[in-house]
């Protein structure tokens, strides 16, 4: 994160949210990283932390909708920061019921005075009070259904069109709407250190509310508090991880004693899950293109008490140049992707991704899978996963991979809970955000049957 993106905290939640959103927009800072850095740097208290998070993410998630609502009330051009201030203020007025509208307006006027001058403050006051009197315009005036859905859910039209073409209007609409709903907070229990019941008890002793998921047995839903600040976290009983991202390790399901490769491993959530499934017996090589990210894996394995993981700075596409051929029992390729399944957590993705990005990513995905086949043993298992919901990156990549590699065959996804097993088809599983309130995720599994099979 650049120094330009550091946010000054003076106790004003809305002003801090404005600074974060301006940094996200101008400096291409990641909203989640900048928000977390701001909270950590200034030790912001729980009440202000919750409101800052809600205003920042909410405004970003609904940006296109807010602009549609504001358009009839803005005359001429306004400064960039003023438009963001109007978005923040209207988000509070329209979406947050517990904040009195007049309070949001008054706060906006004060910020406008501090950052600008009385003229700007008067304009901001006039626009917001006009909206309070008239209400926001209806999207019913938008005739084109794709454009209307794009504005209503605040997603670019190309993305809406793509989702509708891939999955139909009903599934696409549910997914677009779900992307604007705050995610469930989930943790994974480190089963080498504690049972699910013990982890729940430890969290509840610290004032948190935790409940076992009915999808993934090692997953807990935490409905209040910050798990990362608990003793249970520090002592390695739990890991912060979305429920969907627990699926790939579950599908690979390596046995204790196996030699496993995690090709795109940082920050190590899936690596450590694999080690726990293996009961910390065997060996895992966790590689990543970026050497500095390997420190995150080392830190996680140390905290969790897992000593079978070794890290190495290797570009997965060149794995065969550095690793022995046919030497791994199982390989996980959690590939770089567009991230279209995690837009509820990283709403800025909606506005920064371009359609052409997806084709470039598929080339990387196929290169990683190609390299994986060279270092995988005969009868070895390969799992491919992404955190996207795009068919080109998912089913398209699988089809292209199998066409290029006759020695590989798609296999059924094993070790899945019943609710997930029922959703798989042809050795592939696509999870949508609306399925059970998690991230969108894709998993496919293959077996290396050898040239002669």
N, C-alpha and C positions, 0 to 999 in steps of 0.2 A: 504494500500500500504506500503510495507516495505521500510526502509531507504535505502536499497541497490538499490532501483529503482528510487531514486531521480536523476534527470538529471541536470547537471550543464550547464548553458547557458552563453556562452561567445560571443554571437552575430553571431555565425556561424551556419546557418540553417542546413547544411548537417551533421555537426559533432553532433548536437543535435539529428537529426533524427537517426543517427547511434547509439547513446547512448540509445535512446528509443527502437529501434529494438533489440539491444543486451539485454536489460532488459526484454523485452517481451519474447525473446527466452530462456534466461537463468533462469530468476526468475519467469516465468509464470505470469508476470504482464499483466494486460489487456491494450491493446494498446490505447483504447479510454480514459481510466482513466488516464494513464500515460501521454498521450499527453495533455489532458485538464489540468492536474496538472502542467505540465511544462509551458504551456502558462500562466496559472493563477499565478503561483509562481513568474515567471520572468517578468510578464507584457509585454509579447512580442507584438510588434506592428502589425497592421493588415497585412501589406505586408509580413513580415516574418512569421506571423502566418499562412497565407494561403499556403505559400510554404512549411513550415514545415509539415502541415497537409497533403498536397498532396504527398509529398515525402514519408512520413511515411506510410500512408495508401496504396498508390500506390505500393510501394515496397513490402509490406506485401501481398497485394491482388494478385500480379503477381509473387510471389516468385518462384513457380515451373516452370513457363514459363521462367523467368530470368535464373534459373539454367540450363535449357535446352539450352538456348542461350549461356551461358558461358562455358558449358562443353568442347566444342572442343578447347577452347583457354587456358584452365588451364592445366598446366603440373605438375603432382604430387599433394601433399597436400598443402593446404594453411591454415593459422590460421583462426579460427572462425570469428573473427572481420573483417579480410581482405575479406572473402567471402561476408559478409554483406555490406562492403564498395563497393565491385564490383557490388553487386545487386543494391544498391542505385544509383550508377553512371550509370549503364546500363539502369536503369529505366528512368533516366533523358534523356539519349541519345535517347532511343528508343520510349518513350511514350510522352515526353514533348517537344512540338515543339518550345516553346518560349525560351528555354535555349540552347544556342549554344553548340554543342557537345564538342568543345575544352575547353569551360569554365568548363563543368562537369568533364572532364579529369584532367584539371589543379587543380581543387579543390580537387579531389580525391588524387592526388599526394601529395598535401600539407598536407592533413589529414594523409596519410600514413607516411609521414616524422615525423609528430608530435606524432603519436601513436606508430610508429615502428622505422624504420631506413631507410637509403637511398636504401638499397637493396630491401626492401619491396616496397618502392615508385617506384623504377625502374620496378619491376615486375608488379605493378598495371598499370603503364604508358604503358608498353608493351602490356598487355592484352587488355586494352581499345582501344589503337591505332590500334591494329590488327583487332578488331571488326569494328572500323570506316572504315578501308580499305576493309575488306571482307564482312561486313554485317552479320546479324545473320542467323543461319541455318533455313531451312524451316521445319515445322512440317509434311510436306507431307511424309517425310521419315519414319514416325511412321505408321506401317501397321494396328495395332489393333485400331478400331475406338473409343473404350472406352478410351484406353490409350492416343490416340491423343487428344480427347476432354478434358481429365484430364489435359494434359500439356498445351493445348491452353487456357484453362480457369483457370488454377492453382487451381484445386480441387483434393483431394485424389481419387484414382481410385474406392475405395469401395463406396464413396459417389456418384460419377458419375454413377456407375453401379446401385446403389439403386434408384436414381432419374429416370434414363432411364427405369428401371423395373416398377416403380410406375406410371410414366406419359408419357412414350414414348420419343423418341429421340428429336422430335421437341420442345416440351414443356420444356424438361430438358435442352436442349441446350440454349434456350432463357433465362431460369432462371440462368444458370451458367454464361452466358455472362452478364446478368443484375447485378449479384452480384459484378462485377468489375466496375460498373458505380456509381459515387458519388450520394448519395441520395438527394432528394429534401428536403429543409429545411421547416418544417411545424410547425405551432402553432395552438392551439385551443383557440377560443374566449370564455371567461367567460361570458356567456349570462346573468348571474345574475347582472353583472356590466356594460356591454356595448353591443351594437348591433355590428354586423359584420362590418357595415359601419363606426361606431365610432372607432372601433379597427383599421381598415385600415387607417383611417384619422390620428389617434394618431401615428401609426408607420411611415406613410409618413411624418408627421411633424418632425420626428426625422431622416429623410433621408433614411429610408428603403423603399423598394418596396414590396408591399404585394397585393396578389390577392386571391379572394375567390375561393376555390376549386369547381369544378363541380361535385365532388363525395360526400363529406361530407360538408354540409352547414356551420358548425361552424369551419371549417378548413381553414386556410390561408396558401398560399404558399409564402414564403419570399425568394426573389431572391438575396438580398444583405444585408450586415450588420449582426449584432448579436442581435437577439431579446432579449436574456437573459440580455443584458446590457441596455435595454431601460426603460424609465419611465413607459411605458405601462405594461411591465413585473413586475416591482417593485410595481406598484399600483394594480396588480392583474387582469388586463384586459385580459391577455393572459397566456397560459401555453405552454411550449415546449413539443410537443408530435408528434410522427409519425402518419400519417393519418390512417393507418391500425389499430393502437392500439386504435383508437377512436370507432371502430366497436363494441367491446363487450358491452360497456355501452349503446350504441345505441340500441343493440339487447335486452338487459335486460329491458331497457326503464321503469324504476320504476316510478310510479306516486308520486306526492307530498303527504306526509303523511305516506308513506309506511315504514316498518322496513326492512332494507336491510343489508346483510352480504357480505363483500368483503374479501374472505378467504386468499388470498395471495397478500396483498394490496400494500406493499412497492414497489416503493417510493411514490405512491399515485396518479399517473396520471389518472388511471381509477376510483379511489375512488372519486376524485374531479369532474370528469366528471359526475359520477352518481349524486353527490350532486347538480351539476348545472342543470342536467335534471330534478331533483326533485324540482327545484327552491328554494333550501335550506330549504325545508319543510319536516319533517319526521325525521328519524334517520338512520344512517349508522354505523355499527360496522366494523372497518377495522382491521383485524388481520394479524400478520406475525410471522413466526418462529423466526426471529432475532429481539430481542427487540431494539437494537440500530437503526434499520432501521425505527422504528416507529416515530423517531424524524423528519425524512424527510416528513412523512405524515402530522405531526402536523405543520411543517413549511409551507408546501404547503397550507394547509387549512387556516392558519392564513393570509398568503399573499393574498389569493383569497377571503377572507371574508366569508368563509363557516363555520358555527358553528353547523352543524348537525352531524358531524363525531366524533366518539369516537374510540380510538385506544386501542388495547390489545395484549400483547405478547402471542399468542396462536398458537400452531402447528395445522394447519387446520385438520390434520388427527385425532386429538383428540378433535375436536370441540364439539362432543356430551358429552364429560366429563365435559365441562366447561359451555356450553350454554344450555338453555332450549329446550327441544324437540319441534319440530313443531312450532317454534316461529318467523320465518322469512317469510316475503311475497315474497322475491326474493333474490337469492344468485348468486354471481359471483365467479367462480373458474377460475382465470387466472393462470393456473398451471405452475409449474417449467417444463421446457422442454429443448430440445437440442439447441434451438435458431437458427436452420438452416434457418429460415426466415430472420434473421438480419445480415447475414454474410457481407453484404456491409458496415454495420456500425462497425462490430466487425470481421474483416477478420481473426484474429487469431483463431476463432472458427473452421475454415476449417481444421486447422492442429492439433488441440488439441482433438477434439471429436473422439471417437472410436465407432464402431458399437454396441459393447456390452453396451455402456452407455444408448442407447435408450430403451433397455428392462428394465433396472433398473428404468428409469424415468417413464415408463408406470405403474409400480407398485405404485409409489408415486401418480401419476395422478388418478389412480383408488381408492386409499385409500382416497384421498381428496374428490372425488365425492361421495364415499360411506358415508363419514361423513356428507357431505352436505345434503344428503337425510334425515338424521335423524333430522336435525334442521329446515327443510323446511316445511312450512304449506301445507296442502292438497290444491290443485289447485295453489300452489306456482310455481314460475318460476325459473329454474336453467339454467345458461349459463356457458358453458365450453369453454375456449379459450386458445390458445397457439401462440407463435411466431415462430412456426416451420412449415415446409412443408413436414414433414414425415408422411406417411400414417399410420404407426404403432402407432405413438403417437396421431394421429388425428382420422381418421375413425376407426382404430383398437381399440383405447381406448373407443370410443363411442359405438361400437358394443359390446365390453366386458362389459361395464357398463350397457347397456340395457338388456343384457342376465342375469346379476346378479341381476337386479332390475326391476321385472315385474310391480312394482307400478309406474315406470317412463315411460313416452312416449316422443318420439321425436316430436317436433312441428315446424311449419314454423317459419322462422326468420322474425320478424316484425320490422317495423320502419326503414327499410333500404332504402337508396336512390335506384332509379330504376336500375342504372348500377350495383349495388351490388345484389339487389334482384333477378335479372335475372341469377346470377351465382350460387345461392344456389340450393342444391339438398338434399332431404330427411332430412330437418332440419339441414343441414350443409353447411358451406361456406368456401371454400379454396381460399384465395387470394395469388397470386404469385407476386414476386417482379416486374415482367415485365407487370403486368396488368395495373397499373397506377403509376408506379414509387415509390411505397411505400414498406414497409417491407412485407415479406411473413407472412400471418396470417391465423389462423383457428378459426372458431366459430361454436358452436352447441348449440341448445336450447332444454330444456325438461320441461315437466309439471308433477307435482306429482299428479297422479290421485287417489291414495289411494289403499289400499289392496283389497277393495271390488269391484272396477271398472273393 
